[in-house]
Amino acid sequence: MSDITIVDIAKQAGVSIKTVSRVINREEGVGPATRARVEDLIEKLGYRPNVSARSLSSRRSYLIGVVFMRVGAYHYVGEVQVGAMRACRRAGYHMVIEQVDDPGQARGPGLEQALKAGRFDGLVLTPPVCDDPEILAIIEAQGLSYVRVAPDRDFGRSPYVFMDDQQAAHDMTARLWDLGHRRIGFIDGPADHGSARRRREGYMTAMAERGARVKPEWIAPGDFMPLSGLEAGDRLLGLSEPPTAIFAANDSMAMGVLSAASKRGLSVPGDLSVVGFDDGPLAESSWPGLTTVHQPIAEMAEAATEMLIEGFGDPRFRSRTAARQLDYHIVERGSSTSR
């Protein structure tokens, strides 16, 4: 129903055009019952506000910026975009992607200019951008509202959305232990990624609780990319006493481990169990299918965007420290078995 207008909504709801406008723009001055009635009609009739017209009649651009540090992790980036887009569409906003390629780029005047040119109403910040003090200072200096996805520090600095990476990694490690594995290798993520640190801590805690001494060589460095998983897998499988199970801190690196095992003529899961973290398309399409932790990436981005939009018009928003936690679960597939 593309010909539905704000006038039609106002008439059917029995309210003024200004009231409908306030509901659309999430402004104060509308009672809960009236707001609910107008929102129901907007949804029922499929009304989509014209962003350009709304921008002219208000101080907003109706643009939400989603900021990434790197876009190599295609599944993660794609899922974040899907989740943020869902929330934007429901509220009549548009999503714009901003990328900070390298810690030495797009800082200072460059980042400031990009944010000003974007005319964003607010930002959703993903790891590791969400923990970068220089970037946060630049955003705050411009008075922009923001919500962070899975921050690792300064939790009182802004609203944020998260899942318990540490507990999820703990549970996956415990699952391997319960399958009879005692030499469990771990492939780490980037040093600047808080989620990588939390997953490593979860692995270490689970092993310590079971009285296992983790040898330094059981932990191999990685960068969340498949090649690093291949190299780390080669390193772990080349040990004099190689692990019987390898836990990669994300699915992309787990794919590299599967290649490393194949190169050495090892059977998965017969000779080696391999597990990951994320539950992206690769986990389902690999052979064997990858046992992994399902991370609700799209749902976290959607929740962060909702929190951001809901906060517009609230002068206390930037001082709020609301947090929303989403659940994870382990997905059992064919890449892991009992020892």
DOTORFI-821361 format. One record per residue (C-alpha): residue number from 0; x, y, z. Coordinates in Angstrom, 1 decimal, always signed. Example, Ala and Ser with C-alpha at 12.3 -4.5 7.8 and 13.67 -1.06 7.14 Angstrom:
<site 0,<+12.3,-4.5,+7.8>>
<site 1,<+13.7,-1.1,+7.1>>
// end
This chain:
<site 0,<+0.0,+0.0,+0.0>>
<site 1,<+2.5,+2.6,-1.2>>
<site 2,<-0.2,+5.3,-1.5>>
<site 3,<-1.0,+5.3,+2.2>>
<site 4,<-0.2,+8.7,+3.7>>
<site 5,<+0.2,+10.1,+7.2>>
<site 6,<-3.2,+11.8,+6.7>>
<site 7,<-4.8,+8.3,+6.2>>
<site 8,<-3.2,+7.1,+9.4>>
<site 9,<-4.4,+10.1,+11.3>>
<site 10,<-7.9,+9.7,+10.1>>
<site 11,<-8.2,+6.0,+10.9>>
<site 12,<-6.6,+6.5,+14.3>>
<site 13,<-8.8,+9.4,+15.1>>
<site 14,<-5.8,+11.7,+16.0>>
<site 15,<-4.1,+14.7,+14.5>>
<site 16,<-1.4,+14.5,+11.9>>
<site 17,<+1.0,+16.0,+14.5>>
<site 18,<+0.3,+13.1,+16.8>>
<site 19,<+1.1,+10.5,+14.1>>
<site 20,<+4.3,+12.5,+13.3>>
<site 21,<+5.3,+12.3,+17.0>>
<site 22,<+4.7,+8.6,+17.0>>
<site 23,<+6.8,+8.1,+13.8>>
<site 24,<+9.6,+10.3,+15.2>>
<site 25,<+9.4,+8.7,+18.6>>
<site 26,<+8.8,+12.0,+20.3>>
<site 27,<+7.2,+12.5,+23.7>>
<site 28,<+3.7,+13.9,+24.2>>
<site 29,<+1.7,+10.9,+23.1>>
<site 30,<-0.1,+8.6,+25.6>>
<site 31,<+0.8,+4.8,+25.6>>
<site 32,<-2.7,+3.7,+24.3>>
<site 33,<-2.7,+6.3,+21.4>>
<site 34,<+0.9,+5.4,+20.5>>
<site 35,<+0.0,+1.7,+20.4>>
<site 36,<-3.1,+2.4,+18.2>>
<site 37,<-1.1,+4.5,+15.7>>
<site 38,<+1.8,+2.0,+15.6>>
<site 39,<-0.7,-0.9,+15.0>>
<site 40,<-2.2,+1.0,+12.1>>
<site 41,<+1.2,+1.8,+10.6>>
<site 42,<+2.1,-1.9,+10.7>>
<site 43,<-1.3,-3.1,+9.4>>
<site 44,<-1.5,-0.6,+6.5>>
<site 45,<+2.2,-1.0,+5.6>>
<site 46,<+2.9,+2.7,+5.8>>
<site 47,<+6.5,+3.6,+5.2>>
<site 48,<+7.5,+7.2,+6.0>>
<site 49,<+9.4,+9.1,+3.3>>
<site 50,<+12.8,+9.6,+4.8>>
<site 51,<+13.6,+12.8,+2.9>>
<site 52,<+10.3,+14.4,+3.9>>
<site 53,<+10.9,+13.4,+7.5>>
<site 54,<+14.4,+14.9,+7.5>>
<site 55,<+13.1,+18.2,+6.2>>
<site 56,<+10.4,+18.4,+8.9>>
<site 57,<+12.7,+17.5,+11.8>>
<site 58,<+16.3,+17.7,+12.9>>
<site 59,<+17.0,+14.1,+12.1>>
<site 60,<+18.5,+12.4,+9.1>>
<site 61,<+16.9,+9.0,+9.8>>
<site 62,<+20.3,+7.4,+9.1>>
<site 63,<+21.9,+4.8,+11.4>>
<site 64,<+25.6,+4.2,+11.0>>
<site 65,<+27.0,+0.7,+11.6>>
<site 66,<+30.8,+0.8,+12.1>>
<site 67,<+33.3,-2.0,+11.6>>
<site 68,<+37.0,-2.1,+12.0>>
<site 69,<+37.6,-4.8,+9.4>>
<site 70,<+35.3,-6.6,+7.0>>
<site 71,<+37.3,-9.8,+6.4>>
<site 72,<+34.9,-11.8,+8.6>>
<site 73,<+32.2,-11.8,+6.0>>
<site 74,<+29.6,-13.9,+7.9>>
<site 75,<+29.8,-11.7,+11.0>>
<site 76,<+29.6,-8.5,+8.9>>
<site 77,<+26.7,-9.8,+6.9>>
<site 78,<+24.8,-11.0,+10.0>>
<site 79,<+25.3,-7.6,+11.7>>
<site 80,<+23.9,-5.9,+8.6>>
<site 81,<+20.9,-8.1,+8.5>>
<site 82,<+20.0,-7.5,+12.1>>
<site 83,<+20.5,-3.8,+12.0>>
<site 84,<+18.5,-3.5,+8.8>>
<site 85,<+15.6,-5.3,+10.3>>
<site 86,<+15.4,-2.9,+13.2>>
<site 87,<+15.9,+0.1,+10.9>>
<site 88,<+13.1,-0.9,+8.5>>
<site 89,<+10.6,-1.4,+11.3>>
<site 90,<+11.3,+2.1,+12.5>>
<site 91,<+11.6,+3.8,+9.1>>
<site 92,<+15.3,+4.4,+9.3>>
<site 93,<+18.1,+3.6,+6.8>>
<site 94,<+21.4,+1.9,+7.6>>
<site 95,<+24.8,+3.1,+6.4>>
<site 96,<+28.0,+1.1,+6.7>>
<site 97,<+31.2,+2.8,+7.9>>
<site 98,<+34.5,+1.0,+7.9>>
<site 99,<+37.7,+1.8,+9.8>>
<site 100,<+40.2,-0.2,+7.8>>
<site 101,<+43.3,+0.0,+10.0>>
<site 102,<+44.2,+1.4,+13.4>>
<site 103,<+46.3,+4.0,+11.7>>
<site 104,<+43.6,+5.2,+9.3>>
<site 105,<+40.3,+7.1,+9.4>>
<site 106,<+41.2,+8.7,+12.8>>
<site 107,<+41.2,+12.3,+13.9>>
<site 108,<+40.0,+14.7,+11.3>>
<site 109,<+39.3,+11.9,+8.8>>
<site 110,<+36.8,+10.1,+11.1>>
<site 111,<+35.3,+13.4,+12.2>>
<site 112,<+34.6,+14.4,+8.7>>
<site 113,<+33.1,+11.0,+7.8>>
<site 114,<+30.7,+11.2,+10.7>>
<site 115,<+29.7,+14.8,+9.9>>
<site 116,<+29.2,+14.0,+6.2>>
<site 117,<+27.1,+11.0,+7.2>>
<site 118,<+24.7,+13.1,+9.3>>
<site 119,<+23.9,+10.1,+11.4>>
<site 120,<+21.3,+10.2,+14.1>>
<site 121,<+23.3,+7.5,+16.0>>
<site 122,<+25.8,+4.7,+15.6>>
<site 123,<+26.0,+0.9,+16.3>>
<site 124,<+29.6,+0.0,+17.1>>
<site 125,<+30.9,-3.5,+16.6>>
<site 126,<+34.1,-5.1,+18.0>>
<site 127,<+36.9,-4.0,+18.2>>
<site 128,<+35.7,-0.5,+17.3>>
<site 129,<+33.5,-0.5,+20.3>>
<site 130,<+36.5,-0.7,+22.6>>
<site 131,<+38.7,+1.9,+20.8>>
<site 132,<+39.1,+4.9,+23.2>>
<site 133,<+40.2,+7.2,+20.4>>
<site 134,<+37.2,+6.4,+18.2>>
<site 135,<+34.8,+6.6,+21.2>>
<site 136,<+36.2,+10.1,+22.1>>
<site 137,<+35.7,+11.4,+18.6>>
<site 138,<+32.1,+10.1,+18.5>>
<site 139,<+31.3,+11.6,+21.9>>
<site 140,<+32.8,+14.9,+21.0>>
<site 141,<+30.3,+15.2,+18.2>>
<site 142,<+27.4,+14.4,+20.6>>
<site 143,<+26.3,+11.3,+18.7>>
<site 144,<+24.4,+8.6,+20.6>>
<site 145,<+25.7,+5.1,+20.2>>
<site 146,<+25.2,+1.5,+21.3>>
<site 147,<+27.9,-1.1,+21.4>>
<site 148,<+27.9,-4.7,+20.4>>
<site 149,<+29.9,-7.0,+22.7>>
<site 150,<+32.2,-4.5,+24.3>>
<site 151,<+35.1,-5.7,+26.4>>
<site 152,<+35.6,-2.7,+28.8>>
<site 153,<+34.1,+0.6,+30.0>>
<site 154,<+30.7,-1.0,+30.4>>
<site 155,<+29.3,+2.1,+32.1>>
<site 156,<+30.2,+4.3,+29.0>>
<site 157,<+27.1,+3.5,+26.9>>
<site 158,<+24.2,+1.1,+26.5>>
<site 159,<+25.4,-2.3,+25.0>>
<site 160,<+24.3,-5.7,+23.8>>
<site 161,<+26.2,-8.9,+24.5>>
<site 162,<+26.3,-12.6,+24.9>>
<site 163,<+28.5,-14.5,+27.4>>
<site 164,<+31.4,-15.6,+25.2>>
<site 165,<+33.4,-16.8,+28.2>>
<site 166,<+30.7,-19.1,+29.4>>
<site 167,<+29.9,-20.4,+25.9>>
<site 168,<+33.6,-21.3,+25.4>>
<site 169,<+33.7,-22.9,+28.8>>
<site 170,<+30.7,-25.0,+27.9>>
<site 171,<+32.2,-26.1,+24.6>>
<site 172,<+35.4,-27.1,+26.3>>
<site 173,<+33.5,-29.0,+28.9>>
<site 174,<+31.6,-30.8,+26.2>>
<site 175,<+34.9,-32.0,+24.6>>
<site 176,<+36.1,-33.1,+28.0>>
<site 177,<+32.9,-35.0,+28.6>>
<site 178,<+33.6,-36.8,+25.3>>
<site 179,<+36.8,-38.1,+26.7>>
<site 180,<+39.3,-35.6,+25.3>>
<site 181,<+42.2,-34.5,+27.5>>
<site 182,<+44.6,-32.9,+25.1>>
<site 183,<+42.4,-30.1,+23.8>>
<site 184,<+44.1,-27.4,+21.6>>
<site 185,<+42.8,-23.9,+21.3>>
<site 186,<+43.2,-21.4,+18.4>>
<site 187,<+43.0,-17.8,+19.6>>
<site 188,<+41.6,-14.8,+17.9>>
<site 189,<+43.0,-11.3,+17.3>>
<site 190,<+44.7,-9.6,+20.3>>
<site 191,<+42.6,-6.5,+19.9>>
<site 192,<+39.3,-8.5,+20.0>>
<site 193,<+37.6,-8.7,+23.4>>
<site 194,<+35.5,-11.7,+22.4>>
<site 195,<+38.7,-13.6,+21.5>>
<site 196,<+40.1,-13.0,+25.0>>
<site 197,<+36.9,-14.0,+26.7>>
<site 198,<+36.7,-17.3,+24.6>>
<site 199,<+40.3,-18.1,+25.6>>
<site 200,<+39.5,-17.4,+29.2>>
<site 201,<+36.5,-19.7,+29.0>>
<site 202,<+38.6,-22.5,+27.6>>
<site 203,<+41.3,-22.0,+30.3>>
<site 204,<+38.7,-21.9,+33.1>>
<site 205,<+37.0,-25.1,+32.0>>
<site 206,<+40.4,-26.9,+31.7>>
<site 207,<+41.5,-25.6,+35.2>>
<site 208,<+38.2,-26.7,+36.8>>
<site 209,<+39.0,-30.2,+35.6>>
<site 210,<+42.5,-30.2,+37.0>>
<site 211,<+44.1,-30.1,+33.5>>
<site 212,<+47.4,-28.2,+33.0>>
<site 213,<+47.2,-26.4,+29.7>>
<site 214,<+50.6,-26.5,+28.0>>
<site 215,<+51.6,-23.2,+26.3>>
<site 216,<+51.9,-25.0,+23.0>>
<site 217,<+48.3,-26.1,+23.1>>
<site 218,<+47.2,-22.5,+22.4>>
<site 219,<+48.0,-21.3,+18.9>>
<site 220,<+47.6,-17.7,+17.6>>
<site 221,<+45.0,-16.9,+15.0>>
<site 222,<+43.2,-13.9,+13.5>>
<site 223,<+39.7,-15.2,+12.8>>
<site 224,<+40.6,-15.9,+9.2>>
<site 225,<+40.7,-19.4,+7.6>>
<site 226,<+44.4,-19.2,+6.6>>
<site 227,<+45.4,-18.6,+10.3>>
<site 228,<+43.3,-21.7,+11.2>>
<site 229,<+45.2,-23.8,+8.7>>
<site 230,<+48.5,-22.5,+10.0>>
<site 231,<+47.5,-23.0,+13.6>>
<site 232,<+46.1,-26.4,+12.9>>
<site 233,<+49.4,-27.5,+11.3>>
<site 234,<+51.3,-26.2,+14.3>>
<site 235,<+49.1,-28.1,+16.8>>
<site 236,<+49.0,-31.3,+14.8>>
<site 237,<+52.8,-31.2,+14.4>>
<site 238,<+53.4,-31.5,+18.1>>
<site 239,<+55.0,-34.6,+19.4>>
<site 240,<+51.8,-35.3,+21.3>>
<site 241,<+49.1,-33.5,+19.2>>
<site 242,<+45.7,-32.7,+20.6>>
<site 243,<+42.8,-35.1,+20.1>>
<site 244,<+40.5,-32.1,+19.8>>
<site 245,<+40.9,-28.6,+18.6>>
<site 246,<+38.6,-25.7,+19.6>>
<site 247,<+38.9,-22.8,+17.2>>
<site 248,<+37.7,-19.4,+18.5>>
<site 249,<+35.5,-18.9,+15.3>>
<site 250,<+34.2,-21.1,+12.5>>
<site 251,<+36.4,-19.6,+9.8>>
<site 252,<+39.5,-20.8,+11.6>>
<site 253,<+37.9,-24.2,+12.3>>
<site 254,<+37.6,-24.5,+8.5>>
<site 255,<+41.3,-24.1,+8.3>>
<site 256,<+41.8,-26.8,+10.9>>
<site 257,<+39.7,-29.2,+8.8>>
<site 258,<+42.0,-28.5,+5.9>>
<site 259,<+45.1,-29.0,+8.0>>
<site 260,<+43.7,-32.4,+9.2>>
<site 261,<+42.9,-33.4,+5.6>>
<site 262,<+46.4,-32.5,+4.5>>
<site 263,<+47.9,-34.8,+7.1>>
<site 264,<+45.5,-37.6,+6.2>>
<site 265,<+43.6,-37.4,+9.5>>
<site 266,<+40.0,-38.3,+9.8>>
<site 267,<+37.6,-35.9,+11.4>>
<site 268,<+36.1,-36.9,+13.8>>
<site 269,<+37.8,-40.3,+13.9>>
<site 270,<+41.3,-39.1,+14.5>>
<site 271,<+40.6,-35.5,+15.5>>
<site 272,<+37.5,-33.6,+16.8>>
<site 273,<+37.2,-30.0,+15.6>>
<site 274,<+34.8,-27.4,+17.0>>
<site 275,<+34.2,-23.7,+16.3>>
<site 276,<+32.3,-20.7,+17.4>>
<site 277,<+29.6,-18.6,+15.5>>
<site 278,<+27.4,-21.1,+13.6>>
<site 279,<+27.6,-19.5,+10.2>>
<site 280,<+26.8,-21.0,+6.8>>
<site 281,<+30.3,-22.7,+6.7>>
<site 282,<+29.5,-24.7,+9.8>>
<site 283,<+26.5,-26.3,+8.0>>
<site 284,<+28.1,-26.7,+4.6>>
<site 285,<+31.5,-28.2,+5.6>>
<site 286,<+32.1,-31.9,+5.6>>
<site 287,<+31.7,-33.1,+8.2>>
<site 288,<+29.3,-30.5,+9.6>>
<site 289,<+31.0,-28.4,+12.2>>
<site 290,<+30.0,-28.6,+15.9>>
<site 291,<+30.0,-25.0,+17.1>>
<site 292,<+28.6,-22.4,+19.4>>
<site 293,<+25.6,-20.6,+17.9>>
<site 294,<+26.2,-16.9,+18.4>>
<site 295,<+23.1,-14.7,+17.8>>
<site 296,<+25.0,-12.1,+15.8>>
<site 297,<+22.0,-10.7,+13.8>>
<site 298,<+19.9,-10.6,+16.9>>
<site 299,<+22.5,-8.7,+18.9>>
<site 300,<+22.8,-6.1,+16.1>>
<site 301,<+19.0,-5.9,+15.9>>
<site 302,<+18.7,-5.4,+19.6>>
<site 303,<+21.5,-2.7,+19.6>>
<site 304,<+19.8,-0.8,+16.8>>
<site 305,<+16.4,-1.0,+18.6>>
<site 306,<+18.0,+0.3,+21.8>>
<site 307,<+19.6,+3.2,+19.8>>
<site 308,<+16.3,+4.2,+18.1>>
<site 309,<+14.3,+3.8,+21.3>>
<site 310,<+16.7,+6.2,+23.0>>
<site 311,<+16.3,+9.1,+20.5>>
<site 312,<+14.7,+12.1,+22.1>>
<site 313,<+15.9,+11.0,+25.6>>
<site 314,<+18.4,+13.5,+26.9>>
<site 315,<+19.6,+10.9,+29.4>>
<site 316,<+20.4,+8.3,+26.7>>
<site 317,<+24.2,+8.8,+26.6>>
<site 318,<+24.4,+8.5,+30.3>>
<site 319,<+22.3,+5.3,+30.5>>
<site 320,<+24.2,+2.0,+31.0>>
<site 321,<+21.4,-0.4,+30.0>>
<site 322,<+22.6,-3.8,+28.9>>
<site 323,<+20.8,-6.5,+27.0>>
<site 324,<+22.1,-10.1,+27.1>>
<site 325,<+21.2,-12.7,+24.5>>
<site 326,<+21.5,-16.5,+24.7>>
<site 327,<+23.8,-18.9,+22.9>>
<site 328,<+23.6,-22.7,+22.5>>
<site 329,<+25.9,-25.5,+21.3>>
<site 330,<+25.0,-27.0,+17.9>>
<site 331,<+26.2,-30.6,+17.6>>
<site 332,<+27.2,-31.8,+14.2>>
<site 333,<+29.6,-34.4,+12.8>>
<site 334,<+33.0,-32.9,+13.5>>
<site 335,<+33.2,-34.1,+17.1>>
<site 336,<+32.9,-37.4,+18.8>>
<site 337,<+33.9,-39.3,+21.9>>
<site 338,<+37.5,-40.3,+22.4>>
// end
